[in-house]
Amino acid sequence: MTKRLIRTFLGVAMLLPIAGLPMAAQSKPIAKSQAPATTTRAKGKLKPVDINSATRNELGFMLGISEELAAKIVAGRPYRSKAHLLTHHIVSAEVYAKIKDKVVAKQSAPVR
């Protein structure tokens, strides 16, 4: 009787880890692909970044450019249009092609 009880106990003990697998699979953390994408820009979903008022950090984060390039954009303000980034040699043609749809150059209201 004791041998039978021990065998039953061992059999159940061996099955417990297998039985726990479906429950463990349900408690997995959210994968990166399922998490909301806050660091990427989806075309048409976010407002364009104003190069005349955005901070260096905002420019770098939202446009995906280096902090040095963002600082260079901030130093060259104000811009009459976003094309001035290219014509005033602030950014290269490749970088401008990458960010031109993500930026605007709003003009501040005249002081009266």
N, C-alpha and C positions, 0 to 999 in steps of 0.2 A: 504494500500500500504506500509506504513512504517513497519507494522508487518511482511509483506511478505519479505521485504528487510532485516529486522533483522533476520528472520528465515534462509534466504538464506546465509546471512553473517555468522551466527553461524554454519550452516551446513558445509560451506566451511572451517571455522576455525577449526572445529572438524576433518575434513579430512586431513588437512595439516600435522599433525604429522605422520599419517599413510602413507601418500604419501612420506614423507621424509625418511622412513625406508630403502628402497632399496638403496638410495644414501648414507645413513650413513653406511650401511653394506659394501659398496665399499671402503670407506675411512678408514678402519681399519688398524692399523699398522701391519707390518709383524710379524707373530708369531715366537717364538723361533725355532720351528721346521722347519720353512721355511728359517730362516737366515742361512748363511754359517757357517758351524761348524769349527771354528778356534781353539777351545780348545781341540778337540778330535783328536786322531790319528786313521786314518783308515789304516788297514794293507795294506802295499804295496803302499800307496799314498805319504807318507812322508819319507824323508831320515832318516836313523838311526842316533841317537845322538852319537857323539864321546865323550866317557867318559874321554878322555885325554885332551880335549880342551874346552868343553862346560862349561859355567858358572853355578853357583849354581841355578840361576833363570831358566836358560834353562833346566837344568836337572829336576828340580822340576816340571816345567810346562809341558814339553814334555813327561816325564815319569809318571807323576801323583804321585810323591812321596813327602814326607815331606821335608821341607827346611833343617831340621837337618840331614836327610839321604843324601840329596844332598851335604851338607857341608862335611859330612863324606867321600863321594866319591871323592870330590875335594881334601881333605886332604891326601888321600891315593895315589895320582898320583905319577908317571906314572904307567899304567897297561900294561902288555905285551899282555893280552887278556881279553876279557870281563868275562871269567870264574874266573879271579882273584878276582872279586868282591865277589864271593862265597868262594873260597879257602882261601882268606885272611880275612874272616869273616867281610867283610864290610857290606854286606846285608844278610838277612836270605834266606833260600831256597825258601820260598814262594814268597818273593819279587823278587828274581832272576828269578824264573819261570815266573813271570809277566812281567819283563822288558827285558829278554834276547833277544827277537826278535826285540827290539826297540833300541838296543845299539850296538856300535862297539868300538874297541880300536885301533885307528890308531896310528901308530908309527911316530914320527917326523923324519925328514931326518937327517942323521948324519952331524955334523958340521965339516967342513974341513978347 
